[in-house]
Amino acid sequence: AEKELLPGFHQFEWQPALKNVSPSCNVGIINGLSGWSSSVDDAPADTITRRFRYDVALVSALKDLEEDIVEGLRESGMEDSACTSGFSVMIKECCDGMGDVSEKHGGGPVVPEKAVRFSFTIMSVSVLADDEVEEVTIFTEPKPNSELSCKPLCLMFVDESDHETLTAVLGPIVAERNAMKESRLILSIGGLPRSFRFHFRGTGYDEKMVREMEGLEASGSTYICTLCDSSRAEASQNMVLHSITRNHEENLERYEIWRTNPFPESVDELRDRVKGASAKPFMETQPTLDALHCDIGNATEFYKIFQDEIGEVYKRANPSREERRSWRAALDKQLRKKMKLKPVMRMNGNYARRLMTQEAVEVVCELVPSKERREALRELMRLYLQMKPVWRATCPAKECPDLLCRYSFNSQHFADLLSSTFKYRYNGKITNYLHKTLAHVPEIIERDGSIGAWASEGNESANKLFRRFRKMNARQSKAFE
């Protein structure tokens, strides 16, 4: 029974067989570097990474859903005999780095103090019966952001910024994923062999990881967006009207142009031609917006606006560092007193959720001298709170249809407010996530039906479990903080 629960116990086959992947089905946890020749290095290679073979892990995840799939077939009136082929499975992939996973008092081998976790979630299973035109969805993951639906595939002790090591460790996963795109899985579900095709969508990456995987410059770049070619200055002038242009293929083409410089140009001209795509894209990601980090990024931005409003920056240029510090202290003190919000080192999800409320704005307004500025702040937050559910909801068309319809109007209004009342902050600059929030949300939702469901939260909350299993209570309480 225990063996049944580990990936690698179920019988399955691929047609055609996967390239460069062994056909054996009973493989459990493998060394993530298997197949690499070992080198003399500072960390013993056999401790760096452990993973499941991708296909074996997918089979195991499908077998976990066996009852749901059979149930779904029954409900949609496709009894067993009709469909053995034509199943397609939508997979969300997540990958996230975690800082500081040192053992508190372990005597283990020397490994980097950072880890990266790669995981996947089965988002939906649909089936196209032989004589039908429409696909019927027979299973949809009800909680796509729970750590329970988020299956770990690979754990590595690697710093996510160490591009070489990261790509070396993820290389085999990318190869297996590419092999699976070309092939069909034959697996017995509900007692009959059925054939599945997999569609992979890498959406659970934060901006840093997307830029790294897709060969774009780091997030401080003038090319502010991972979805369109806008520069920071353009994005702050035209806040709303952009459409998604970037994709993996285009990034690859642009990298080739960058590498070969076919129209001999200077570095600046060349960089402008490839819009900041100056490294080889390594793994295909789906251009989307990461809802969790979007929340955090925008809350950070509001936190700064609050400080600037307390200090009435709109009246004067270049306040000194001391003045800024005093406004920040005043803001923190007020939030702590009235909202019980402790100041945090780095903005996190929970703080962001508490800060982005009408209640918090009222509290901040007590410190803002002028009446019209207070009104502007209230309005800014009111609009933001109408926009936010649209990119947080798992299914916005069901959960908040009216807000979805109003999104473009609200974002236009929000942008107008920023570029008039708050233009001291948005003169030629705007933050990456704010640009995406204003410009790209409706288009992504039209394409995917949801942003929230494809976010990286499942993976992020499973990071907690990882720490727990490592008996690693980092970031809970440090004596001297």
Backbone torsions as a table, in degrees:
resi	resn	phi	psi	omega
1	ALA	NA	-40.8	-179.6
2	GLU	-62.7	-41.0	-178.9
3	LYS	-60.4	-39.5	-179.1
4	GLU	-55.2	-30.5	-174.4
5	LEU	-82.2	-20.2	179.8
6	LEU	-82.6	141.4	172.8
7	PRO	-56.6	145.5	174.6
8	GLY	106.5	10.3	178.7
9	PHE	-105.7	-18.3	-173.6
10	HIS	-85.1	146.5	176.9
11	GLN	-83.2	135.2	177.1
12	PHE	-157.8	167.3	171.3
13	GLU	-147.7	158.9	179.0
14	TRP	-109.7	139.2	174.0
15	GLN	-127.5	121.1	-13.1
16	PRO	-65.5	163.5	-178.7
17	ALA	-59.5	147.4	-178.2
18	LEU	-67.3	137.5	177.2
19	LYS	-67.3	134.8	173.7
20	ASN	59.4	18.7	176.9
21	VAL	-123.4	130.5	-177.0
22	SER	-63.5	143.1	-177.4
23	PRO	-77.6	-5.3	-174.1
24	SER	-68.9	144.6	-174.8
25	CYS	-98.0	-20.5	-172.7
26	ASN	-98.5	64.4	174.6
27	VAL	-112.6	129.5	178.3
28	GLY	-94.1	-128.8	-178.4
29	ILE	-77.8	128.4	-179.7
30	ILE	-117.1	162.2	176.3
31	ASN	-70.9	124.2	-176.2
32	GLY	-60.8	-18.6	-179.5
33	LEU	-99.8	11.8	-176.8
34	SER	-60.0	136.4	-177.5
35	GLY	98.5	-16.1	175.1
36	TRP	-91.0	142.4	175.4
37	SER	-80.7	139.6	-173.6
38	SER	-78.7	149.3	177.7
39	SER	-125.3	165.1	177.0
40	VAL	-76.9	117.3	-173.2
41	ASP	-142.6	171.8	-176.7
42	ASP	-74.2	-25.2	178.1
43	ALA	-114.8	134.6	179.7
44	PRO	-61.4	124.5	-168.5
45	ALA	-62.1	-30.2	-174.0
46	ASP	-76.4	-0.2	177.0
47	THR	-105.3	-2.6	-169.8
48	ILE	-75.1	-40.9	-172.8
49	THR	-149.9	145.6	175.2
50	ARG	-130.2	142.6	177.2
51	ARG	-152.3	169.5	168.1
52	PHE	-95.6	154.9	170.9
53	ARG	-70.6	135.3	-169.8
54	TYR	-56.4	-46.8	-175.3
55	ASP	-66.0	-37.5	-179.9
56	VAL	-65.1	-40.5	-179.9
57	ALA	-65.4	-38.9	179.2
58	LEU	-64.9	-42.3	179.1
59	VAL	-60.0	-45.5	-179.3
60	SER	-61.2	-41.4	-179.8
61	ALA	-65.7	-37.6	178.6
62	LEU	-67.2	-40.3	179.3
63	LYS	-63.9	-33.2	176.0
64	ASP	-61.6	-29.8	-176.5
65	LEU	-94.5	6.0	-172.3
66	GLU	-49.2	-49.8	-177.1
67	GLU	-61.6	-42.5	-179.1
68	ASP	-62.9	-39.0	-178.4
69	ILE	-66.7	-46.1	-179.9
70	VAL	-62.2	-43.7	177.8
71	GLU	-58.2	-45.4	-179.9
72	GLY	-61.7	-39.8	177.9
73	LEU	-62.7	-43.6	-177.4
74	ARG	-62.9	-44.7	-176.6
75	GLU	-64.3	-36.4	-177.7
76	SER	-88.6	13.4	173.4
77	GLY	70.2	17.5	175.7
78	MET	-98.6	89.3	-177.1
79	GLU	-66.3	167.2	-170.2
80	ASP	-45.3	-51.1	-168.0
81	SER	-62.3	-36.6	-170.5
82	ALA	-60.1	-45.8	-171.7
83	CYS	-122.2	111.8	171.0
84	THR	-113.2	-16.4	178.6
85	SER	-122.8	175.2	175.3
86	GLY	84.9	14.8	175.5
87	PHE	-82.4	136.4	169.9
88	SER	-127.7	142.3	-171.8
89	VAL	-119.0	128.2	-179.9
90	MET	-99.6	123.6	-175.5
91	ILE	-113.4	129.9	171.2
92	LYS	-97.8	129.2	177.8
93	GLU	-106.8	140.5	177.7
94	CYS	-128.3	146.9	175.2
95	CYS	-149.9	133.0	-172.8
96	ASP	-150.0	140.3	176.5
97	GLY	-89.1	150.3	175.9
98	MET	-126.1	130.2	178.4
99	GLY	-82.7	163.2	167.4
100	ASP	48.9	71.6	173.5
101	VAL	-115.5	35.5	-179.4
102	SER	-66.5	150.6	175.6
103	GLU	-76.0	139.7	-175.5
104	LYS	-72.8	-37.4	177.8
105	HIS	-149.1	44.5	-177.0
106	GLY	-94.5	155.6	175.4
107	GLY	-112.2	32.8	-175.1
108	GLY	-75.4	-173.8	179.4
109	PRO	-68.1	159.9	-179.8
110	VAL	-74.3	118.2	176.3
111	VAL	-133.0	158.9	177.6
112	PRO	-59.0	151.7	-174.4
113	GLU	-83.5	12.2	-177.8
114	LYS	-122.7	154.0	178.3
115	ALA	-132.7	157.1	173.5
116	VAL	-127.8	134.6	178.0
117	ARG	-116.7	134.0	177.4
118	PHE	-117.4	129.6	-178.2
119	SER	-144.9	169.6	179.5
120	PHE	-139.0	158.4	178.0
121	THR	-131.9	134.8	173.0
122	ILE	-81.4	112.1	-174.0
123	MET	-84.1	-41.3	-179.9
124	SER	-159.8	154.7	173.5
125	VAL	-124.8	126.3	177.8
126	SER	-128.2	164.9	-176.7
127	VAL	-138.6	138.8	176.5
128	LEU	-110.6	105.8	-178.3
129	ALA	-68.8	159.6	-170.2
130	ASP	-53.4	-41.7	-172.3
131	ASP	-103.7	10.0	-174.8
132	GLU	-97.7	164.0	175.4
133	VAL	-102.9	-40.2	-175.9
134	GLU	-89.5	139.4	170.7
135	GLU	-75.3	143.4	175.2
136	VAL	-111.6	127.8	178.9
137	THR	-83.6	120.9	-177.5
138	ILE	-105.0	-10.8	174.8
139	PHE	-148.7	131.9	172.8
140	THR	-130.2	131.3	-179.3
141	GLU	-64.4	116.5	-176.4
142	PRO	-69.8	-31.4	-179.5
143	LYS	-123.5	74.9	-172.7
144	PRO	-66.1	-12.6	-179.3
145	ASN	-108.5	15.7	178.4
146	SER	-88.1	147.8	178.1
147	GLU	-67.5	-11.8	-179.0
148	LEU	-77.0	-27.8	-179.3
149	SER	-94.7	1.0	-173.0
150	CYS	-103.3	102.6	-171.5
151	LYS	-89.5	124.6	180.0
152	PRO	-70.0	139.0	179.5
153	LEU	-112.3	-37.4	-173.3
154	CYS	-151.2	131.0	174.6
155	LEU	-115.6	130.7	-179.0
156	MET	-135.2	142.8	170.5
157	PHE	-91.1	86.0	-175.3
158	VAL	-143.8	147.6	172.9
159	ASP	-83.4	128.7	-176.1
160	GLU	-62.4	-16.9	179.4
161	SER	-85.0	-11.1	-179.6
162	ASP	-85.8	86.3	-169.7
163	HIS	-57.5	-41.8	-175.8
164	GLU	-61.4	-50.9	-177.4
165	THR	-64.7	-42.9	-178.3
166	LEU	-58.9	-47.0	-177.3
167	THR	-69.1	-32.5	178.2
168	ALA	-64.8	-40.1	-176.9
169	VAL	-75.6	-37.4	-178.4
170	LEU	-82.3	-13.2	-177.7
171	GLY	-48.6	-53.0	-179.4
172	PRO	-60.3	-34.2	-179.9
173	ILE	-65.8	-43.4	178.9
174	VAL	-62.0	-41.2	-179.1
175	ALA	-63.7	-42.9	179.9
176	GLU	-65.4	-40.1	-179.6
177	ARG	-63.6	-42.5	178.9
178	ASN	-64.5	-38.3	179.3
179	ALA	-64.3	-38.3	-176.5
180	MET	-71.5	-25.4	178.5
181	LYS	-63.3	-29.6	-174.5
182	GLU	-90.5	0.9	-167.4
183	SER	-134.7	167.7	177.7
184	ARG	-116.6	143.7	178.4
185	LEU	-94.8	130.7	173.8
186	ILE	-106.4	117.4	-174.8
187	LEU	-143.0	140.9	-179.3
188	SER	-81.6	120.9	176.4
189	ILE	-126.8	125.4	-179.2
190	GLY	63.9	32.3	174.8
191	GLY	82.5	-3.2	178.3
192	LEU	-122.3	141.9	176.5
193	PRO	-70.4	129.1	-179.2
194	ARG	-128.4	156.4	-176.0
195	SER	-112.5	132.2	-175.0
196	PHE	-118.6	139.7	167.3
197	ARG	-111.4	145.2	-177.3
198	PHE	-110.8	139.4	174.1
199	HIS	-119.5	122.4	-175.2
200	PHE	-103.1	133.3	176.7
201	ARG	-130.4	109.0	179.9
202	GLY	-82.4	91.4	-179.0
203	THR	-114.7	-12.7	-174.3
204	GLY	-90.1	48.1	179.9
205	TYR	-119.0	142.5	172.5
206	ASP	-79.4	172.8	-172.1
207	GLU	-59.7	-37.8	-178.1
208	LYS	-60.0	-45.3	-177.7
209	MET	-68.9	-39.9	179.1
210	VAL	-60.6	-45.8	-178.0
211	ARG	-63.0	-36.8	-179.9
212	GLU	-69.0	-44.1	-178.1
213	MET	-69.5	-33.9	-173.7
214	GLU	-97.5	8.2	174.4
215	GLY	70.5	25.0	178.8
216	LEU	-94.2	163.0	177.4
217	GLU	-65.8	162.9	-176.9
218	ALA	-65.2	170.6	-165.5
219	SER	-71.0	-9.8	176.1
220	GLY	-83.1	1.3	-174.2
221	SER	-63.0	158.3	174.6
222	THR	-66.5	-25.6	176.3
223	TYR	-84.9	97.6	-161.5
224	ILE	-78.3	-20.7	-164.4
225	CYS	-120.6	141.9	176.2
226	THR	-89.7	-0.1	180.0
227	LEU	-111.1	-27.9	-179.6
228	CYS	-136.6	174.3	-172.5
229	ASP	-91.9	9.5	-173.5
230	SER	-61.1	145.5	172.5
231	SER	-92.3	166.4	-176.4
232	ARG	-59.8	-41.9	-177.8
233	ALA	-65.1	-44.0	178.0
234	GLU	-60.4	-43.9	-176.2
235	ALA	-64.7	-29.0	-180.0
236	SER	-82.4	-22.4	175.3
237	GLN	-78.0	-53.4	-178.3
238	ASN	-109.8	99.2	-168.8
239	MET	-84.5	-22.1	-168.1
240	VAL	-112.5	-35.2	-169.6
241	LEU	-91.7	87.4	175.4
242	HIS	-138.8	152.6	171.9
243	SER	-126.7	159.2	-175.0
244	ILE	-71.0	122.4	178.9
245	THR	-120.8	-26.2	-172.7
246	ARG	-78.0	145.6	168.3
247	ASN	-154.8	173.8	-173.2
248	HIS	-59.4	-45.6	-178.7
249	GLU	-59.4	-46.1	-177.8
250	GLU	-63.7	-40.5	178.4
251	ASN	-60.7	-39.3	177.5
252	LEU	-62.8	-45.4	179.2
253	GLU	-60.8	-42.9	-177.8
254	ARG	-66.4	-36.9	177.5
255	TYR	-61.6	-41.3	178.0
256	GLU	-59.6	-42.1	178.6
257	ILE	-63.0	-42.5	179.8
258	TRP	-61.5	-40.2	-175.5
259	ARG	-71.5	-39.5	-172.1
260	THR	-99.2	-19.9	-177.5
261	ASN	45.8	64.1	-171.7
262	PRO	-65.1	-28.6	177.0
263	PHE	-109.5	88.6	-166.0
264	PRO	-41.9	107.4	-176.0
265	GLU	-123.7	164.4	174.4
266	SER	-72.1	166.6	-178.2
267	VAL	-56.9	-42.4	-176.3
268	ASP	-65.7	-42.1	179.5
269	GLU	-65.8	-41.5	-178.7
270	LEU	-63.3	-43.2	-178.9
271	ARG	-63.3	-37.3	179.3
272	ASP	-70.0	-31.6	179.0
273	ARG	-67.3	-40.8	-176.7
274	VAL	-93.7	2.4	177.1
275	LYS	49.9	47.3	173.0
276	GLY	79.4	9.9	176.9
277	ALA	-91.5	88.2	-169.6
278	SER	-120.0	17.0	172.7
279	ALA	-136.8	165.8	-175.2
280	LYS	-77.5	122.6	176.6
281	PRO	-61.8	134.0	-169.7
282	PHE	-105.6	-37.3	-175.3
283	MET	-140.1	139.0	-176.5
284	GLU	-75.0	124.7	173.5
285	THR	-116.0	159.4	179.0
286	GLN	-94.1	121.3	-177.2
287	PRO	-64.2	115.5	179.8
288	THR	-149.8	-169.8	-178.6
289	LEU	-120.0	134.7	-176.8
290	ASP	-87.7	105.6	-169.1
291	ALA	-57.2	-42.2	-176.7
292	LEU	-62.9	-50.7	-176.4
293	HIS	-72.3	-23.7	175.0
294	CYS	-63.2	-46.8	175.2
295	ASP	-53.7	-49.5	-174.8
296	ILE	-67.7	-44.1	-179.4
297	GLY	-61.6	-42.8	-178.6
298	ASN	-71.6	-33.7	178.0
299	ALA	-65.5	-40.1	177.8
300	THR	-58.8	-42.5	-179.0
301	GLU	-64.0	-44.6	178.7
302	PHE	-63.5	-38.7	179.6
303	TYR	-58.6	-39.8	179.3
304	LYS	-71.7	-38.4	177.3
305	ILE	-60.9	-43.3	179.2
306	PHE	-56.3	-45.6	179.8
307	GLN	-60.4	-46.4	-177.3
308	ASP	-63.2	-33.9	-179.2
309	GLU	-73.3	-35.8	177.2
310	ILE	-61.9	-37.5	-179.4
311	GLY	-90.8	5.6	179.8
312	GLU	48.6	51.6	-177.7
313	VAL	-64.3	-25.1	-176.5
314	TYR	-62.0	-19.4	-178.2
315	LYS	-85.4	-22.4	-168.7
316	ARG	-148.0	152.4	-178.8
317	ALA	-93.1	160.4	170.2
318	ASN	42.1	68.2	172.2
319	PRO	-69.0	156.4	-177.7
320	SER	-77.3	167.0	-178.7
321	ARG	-61.9	-40.2	-178.9
322	GLU	-60.7	-44.5	-179.3
323	GLU	-60.7	-47.4	179.5
324	ARG	-56.5	-42.3	-177.5
325	ARG	-63.2	-37.7	-178.4
326	SER	-69.2	-36.3	177.3
327	TRP	-65.1	-40.1	-178.6
328	ARG	-64.3	-41.5	179.4
329	ALA	-62.2	-41.5	-179.7
330	ALA	-63.2	-43.0	-179.8
331	LEU	-62.7	-48.4	-179.5
332	ASP	-60.0	-42.3	-177.5
333	LYS	-63.7	-43.7	-179.2
334	GLN	-63.9	-44.1	-178.8
335	LEU	-66.0	-36.9	-179.5
336	ARG	-68.2	-41.7	-175.3
337	LYS	-69.9	-48.1	-171.3
338	LYS	-89.8	-31.3	-174.0
339	MET	-113.3	-0.6	-175.0
340	LYS	55.8	38.8	-179.2
341	LEU	-102.8	109.1	178.3
342	LYS	-72.7	139.5	176.6
343	PRO	-60.6	144.4	178.7
344	VAL	-119.2	153.3	178.8
345	MET	-65.1	-56.5	179.1
346	ARG	-119.2	134.9	-179.8
347	MET	-54.4	131.8	175.2
348	ASN	-123.8	172.9	-174.1
349	GLY	-56.8	-44.0	-175.8
350	ASN	-66.6	-42.1	179.2
351	TYR	-63.2	-43.9	-178.9
352	ALA	-58.3	-42.7	-178.0
353	ARG	-64.5	-36.9	179.9
354	ARG	-74.8	-35.1	-175.4
355	LEU	-71.9	-35.7	-174.6
356	MET	-87.5	64.5	177.6
357	THR	-136.0	157.8	178.5
358	GLN	-62.8	-33.8	-179.4
359	GLU	-60.4	-44.7	-179.7
360	ALA	-63.3	-38.6	179.4
361	VAL	-62.8	-42.3	179.5
362	GLU	-58.7	-42.4	-179.4
363	VAL	-62.7	-42.7	-179.7
364	VAL	-67.8	-37.7	-177.9
365	CYS	-59.3	-26.0	178.1
366	GLU	-61.0	-22.9	-178.6
367	LEU	-97.7	-6.2	-176.2
368	VAL	-93.1	120.5	-172.7
369	PRO	-64.1	-47.7	-168.8
370	SER	-90.3	144.9	-174.3
371	LYS	-66.7	-42.9	-176.7
372	GLU	-67.6	-34.1	178.2
373	ARG	-63.7	-37.3	179.6
374	ARG	-63.8	-42.8	178.8
375	GLU	-60.4	-42.8	-178.8
376	ALA	-61.8	-42.0	179.5
377	LEU	-62.8	-44.1	179.8
378	ARG	-60.4	-42.9	-178.2
379	GLU	-64.8	-41.6	-179.8
380	LEU	-58.7	-46.9	-178.5
381	MET	-68.4	-37.7	-179.0
382	ARG	-60.6	-44.4	179.9
383	LEU	-65.5	-42.6	-178.2
384	TYR	-60.5	-42.6	-177.8
385	LEU	-69.1	-21.1	174.7
386	GLN	-81.1	-26.3	-179.0
387	MET	-82.2	-37.2	-170.3
388	LYS	-56.6	-45.4	-177.4
389	PRO	-57.5	-27.3	-175.6
390	VAL	-64.7	-40.2	179.1
391	TRP	-97.1	1.3	173.6
392	ARG	-97.3	-27.2	-172.1
393	ALA	-68.0	144.6	176.6
394	THR	-69.0	-36.1	178.3
395	CYS	-140.8	84.9	-171.5
396	PRO	-59.5	-32.8	-178.5
397	ALA	-62.4	-31.2	177.3
398	LYS	-87.5	-45.0	-167.6
399	GLU	-80.3	-36.5	-179.3
400	CYS	-145.8	62.8	-174.4
401	PRO	-58.7	-39.4	-177.3
402	ASP	-67.3	-39.2	178.8
403	LEU	-67.5	-33.5	177.9
404	LEU	-63.3	-43.5	179.3
405	CYS	-64.2	-35.4	-175.7
406	ARG	-85.9	-2.7	-169.1
407	TYR	-55.9	-50.4	-175.4
408	SER	-62.1	-40.1	178.3
409	PHE	-62.4	-48.9	-179.4
410	ASN	-61.0	-42.4	-176.0
411	SER	-69.5	-33.8	176.6
412	GLN	-63.0	-45.5	-178.8
413	HIS	-62.9	-43.4	179.0
414	PHE	-60.0	-46.8	-179.3
415	ALA	-63.2	-40.4	178.6
416	ASP	-60.7	-41.8	-179.5
417	LEU	-62.7	-44.0	-179.9
418	LEU	-63.9	-42.1	-172.5
419	SER	-82.6	-7.9	174.0
420	SER	-105.9	-73.2	-174.1
421	THR	-64.0	-37.9	-174.7
422	PHE	-107.8	29.6	-170.6
423	LYS	-67.8	-17.0	177.1
424	TYR	-60.2	-25.6	179.0
425	ARG	-91.4	-24.7	-170.4
426	TYR	-113.2	30.3	179.1
427	ASN	-84.6	95.7	179.0
428	GLY	77.4	2.7	174.8
429	LYS	-142.6	151.1	178.6
430	ILE	-158.4	150.1	-177.9
431	THR	-81.3	155.5	-174.8
432	ASN	-56.3	-48.4	-173.9
433	TYR	-71.9	-31.5	178.9
434	LEU	-65.6	-40.8	177.6
435	HIS	-58.7	-46.3	-178.1
436	LYS	-65.3	-40.6	-179.3
437	THR	-59.6	-41.1	-176.1
438	LEU	-80.9	-36.4	-168.5
439	ALA	-98.0	-32.3	-165.8
440	HIS	-112.8	-10.9	-172.7
441	VAL	-57.5	-50.3	-176.3
442	PRO	-60.2	-38.5	-178.0
443	GLU	-66.8	-41.0	179.4
444	ILE	-64.5	-41.6	-177.7
445	ILE	-66.8	-36.0	177.9
446	GLU	-63.4	-37.0	-177.4
447	ARG	-78.0	-46.0	-171.0
448	ASP	-105.4	-14.5	-176.8
449	GLY	83.5	-15.1	-178.9
450	SER	-165.9	151.5	171.3
451	ILE	-108.7	-44.7	-177.1
452	GLY	-55.3	-41.9	-175.8
453	ALA	-65.7	-26.9	-176.3
454	TRP	-96.3	10.4	-176.3
455	ALA	-78.2	176.3	-172.6
456	SER	-93.5	11.6	-173.0
457	GLU	-58.5	-39.5	-177.8
458	GLY	-56.0	-45.4	-179.6
459	ASN	-66.6	-41.5	-179.0
460	GLU	-63.3	-40.6	-176.6
461	SER	-76.4	-23.8	175.3
462	ALA	-73.4	-19.1	174.4
463	ASN	-58.4	-35.4	178.6
464	LYS	-60.3	-43.6	180.0
465	LEU	-62.0	-41.2	-179.1
466	PHE	-57.4	-48.0	178.8
467	ARG	-59.5	-41.6	-177.2
468	ARG	-61.7	-44.2	-177.8
469	PHE	-70.4	-26.5	178.3
470	ARG	-83.4	4.1	-174.8
471	LYS	51.7	51.5	-166.8
472	MET	-128.3	93.2	-173.2
473	ASN	-92.7	49.7	178.5
474	ALA	-64.5	157.0	174.2
475	ARG	59.6	19.6	175.4
476	GLN	-99.3	-59.9	171.6
477	SER	-148.6	131.6	172.4
478	LYS	-110.8	141.8	-174.9
479	ALA	-59.2	-35.8	-170.2
480	PHE	-101.6	9.7	-172.4
481	GLU	-68.8	NA	NA
